[in-house]
Amino acid sequence: MHDSGSEGVACSCGAVLPQFRCCDCHGIQMFCRECTLQNHVCNPLHRIEIWNGTFFQRITPKQLGVQVQLGHNPGERCYKPSPAAGDDFVVIALNGIHEIALDFCGCASAQIRYKQLLRMRWYPATVSEPRTAATFTVLQHFHILSFESKVSAYEFYQSLARRTDNSGLVAIRDRYSAFMRMVRQWRNLKQLSRGGRGHDPTGVNATAEGELAVLCPACPQPGKNLPLDWEKEPLFTSRWKYALFVAIDVNFRLKRKAVSSDTADPSLNAGWAYFVHEDSY
């Protein structure tokens, strides 16, 4: 089937010869520039293509004119916008690596910049003048994928780069080191959240040693997976089923201790999970 571009097609607003289509929106309808901008006020990370008369060519939302405003509802403008440093901001999403035009809120009641990004569900690479962020969705996706398929962060990031452009003719922004830092922080925050530390009034630093370790569901735990009177059962007939067998096995977590130094690679939860604190050891 031959695609002849926008010939004989009209935009929903009535404009003739619409040039733009979105690879992530539902359907294959084409739109004019104004309608495309309006449709992507809430979807600034969609992949947009323009018909150049011969084929559909990729165009970034920033080149199209999509402006992301933080600190306000979608479509609202800030009376004192503050552009990202150098008008350079990169967002790592599940559909690619995007260069966007982003304005922070500069109102008197505006929150600090990294909090504005978090309210957008974008995780900042740093708390000081952030210029890179990753969506919560891509961090959640990689977190699960790394456990289920054992895919490395490098392979995952390269797949996002290839989704952005697979021709090799376009330079993709290298944010791999920033992505690794965000993934590590994300995993630590999820571990703290699942350990019930998110709303503790004493704060994260009050986490007790071993509090974040997950108990083995197969090991006998009195009051959890053992009968109430298991101690009274006959030893040689049934009580032997509740004994704990400890065997020597490979410790796959030991490789986490192979770091250059605590200064270059500090632990985020030393002593809170499966390893005791280095000083105690």
N, C-alpha and C positions, 0 to 999 in steps of 0.2 A: 504494500500500500504506500503510495507516494504522498508525502506531506509537502504541500505547496506553501507552507507558512501561513501568513495572515490574509492571503488573497481571498476576497469574498466573505470575510468574517468581520463582524462588528462587535465592539465592546458592549458590555451590559448597560453602559451609560449612553450608548448610541454613537460613540465615536467610531469612525471608520478606520480600518487598517490598524488594529491593535498589534503591538509588537512584543508584548511580554507574556510569559507563562511561568508558572511556579511548579517546580518538581515535587514539592512537598504538600501543596494544597490539594484538596479533593477535586478530581476531574482534570480535564485538559483544556479548559476554556482559556482564551487569551484575553488580555486586558490592555488598556492604554496605560501610560505612565501614572496618571493621577489616580486611577482606580487601583493599580498595583501598589502604590504607596499607601493608599487608604486600607487596602486589604491586609497589609503587613505591619500595621501599627502595633498589633499584639503578637506578631510573628516575625521579629526582626532577623531571625536566624534561618529563614527558609532559603532554599537555593533557587535563584531566579535566572531565567534565560531570556535573551532578546533575539528576535529574528533579524538578522543583518542583511536579508535579501537572498542569501544562499543557504544558510543553515542557522540552527539555534546556537548562540554563543553565550557562554556563562558570563554573568554580570553580578558583581557583589552588591549586597544591599547598600553599602556605603557609596558605591559608584552611582547607584540608582537615586540616592538621596534620602534613604531611610535614616532617620535620626532617633536614637534611643535616649529617652529622658528618664533618669532615675529620680526617685523621691516623689513622684506624682503618678496619678492614674494614667493608663495608656491614652494617648491623644492630648493630654494636657501639657502645656508648656510652662516652664519655670521662668519667673520674671528675672532671675539672676542665674542662668545656667553656667556651669563651670566645666569646660571640655576636659577630657582626659589628657594627660601630659603628652604634648606633641601631637594631639589629635590622632593618637595611635592606641587602639585597644583591640585585643584579640580574645575571642571567646572559643573555647573548645567544646563542641557539642557533638551529639551522637551522629549527626549528618555531615560533619566536617569541621574544619578549622576556619573561623570567620574573622575577617577584619571589618570592624563596624565603627560607625561614628557615634560616640557616646558622650552624653553630658551628665555630669553629676549635679545634684540639686545644690544651689548656693543660697537658699532661703535662710532666714535667721533661725528657723526651727529645724533646719536640715540635720540629719544624723551624719556621723562620720562616714567617710566614703565606703569603707569595706562593709559597713552595715547596710548601706543603700544597695550594694551588690547582693548581699545575703537575702534581703527582702525581695529581690528579683529572682531568687533561687539560683543565683550564680555565685560560685565559691571563688573568692579572690585568691590569687597566688601570693599576695602579701598584704599586710595591713597598712603599709606605708606607700602612698601613691600607686595603687594597683593599676596595672596596664594589661593584665591577663587574668582571665577567669575561666572556670569550667562549670558547665551546668550541673545541677544536682542529678539530672537524669543520666548524664554520661558517667559520673562518678558511681552512681548506684549500679549502672549496667556493668562497668568494669569490675566493681567489687564482687558481684555475683559470678561474672564470667571467669574471673581469675581463679575462683574456687572450683567451678564446675568443669572448665576446659583446660585449666592450668596455662592459659595464654599469658605471655609475658607483657609487661607494660609497653615495651618497645614495639612489639608486633602490633599491639592494639593501637598505639599512637600512629604507627605507619599506615595502618588500615584506614584511620581517619584522614590522614594526609592524602591517601589515594582516593578516598571518597570525595575529597575536595577537588582534586584534579589528578587524573590518572594518566595524563599524556606525558608528564615529565617536562613540559615546556613552561610551566608556571612555578615560580619559587614559592614554596609553602613556608609560612612562618614557623621557625623551630621553637617550640615551647615544651619540648620533651622534659627538660629538667624541672620546669615549673609544674608540669603535670604530675611528675613523680612526687614532688613535695605536697601537692594538693591531695593526691591519693593517700599518702601516708597520714596526713592530718585527718582526712576523712575517715579512714579505718580506725584511728584512735578515738575520734568523736563517736563513731557508731559503737565501739566497744564500751565507752563510758556510758552512752545512752542505754544500751542493753543491760549494763550493770546497775542501772538505777541511779546514776550519779547526776543526771540532768537537772533534777529539781531539789537536790539536797541543799539545805540552807548553809551547811558548812563548806560547800564548794568542792571542786574537783580535787584540790590538794589534800583534802581530808580522806581520800580513798585509802582504805586499809590494805595491807599487804595480802595478795592473793584474792582480793575481793572480785576482781574481774575475770578470774579463771572460771571456766565452764566445767561443772561437775560431770564426770563420766556417767552416762545413763545406764551403762551396763554394770558398773560397780555397785555392790550392795550398800545401800544407804538406809540405816534405821530410821523409821518414821516416814520413809518416802516410797521405797520399793520392796520392803520386807514386811512380812506379817507381824502383827503386834506382839505375839508371844513366840517369836521364832527361837528365842534362847531356850525355851522349855521343851522344844521338840527333841526327840531322841537323836543323839549324835550320829550313830552309824546308819540310821534308816532314812532320815530326811534333813537333819540340820546341816549336813555337809554341803547341801545345795547353796547355802548362804555364806560360804567361806570366800574370802578374798584371795585370789591367786595373783601373785606379782611375778612377772617374767621379765627377762632382759630383752629389750627390743631396740630398734634404731630410733634415735631421737632426731626427728627431722627438724625440730625447732632449734637445734643447737647451732645451725648455720647463721642464725640471727645474731649470735655473739661474735661472729667473724667480721668485726668492723675495724676501721683504721684506728680510731680513738673516740672516746666519749665527747671530746671537744668538737671533732669534725662531724661525728654522727651521733648526737645525743639521743638517748632513749626518751620516748614520750610517756612511758608508763612503767618505769623501772620498779620492779617489785610488786606491781599491781596484778600481774597475771601469773604466768607459769614459772618465771625466774625470780628468785629472791634478789633483793637489791645487792649490787656489787660490793658495797661496804660490809653488808651482813655476811656475804659469802666469804 
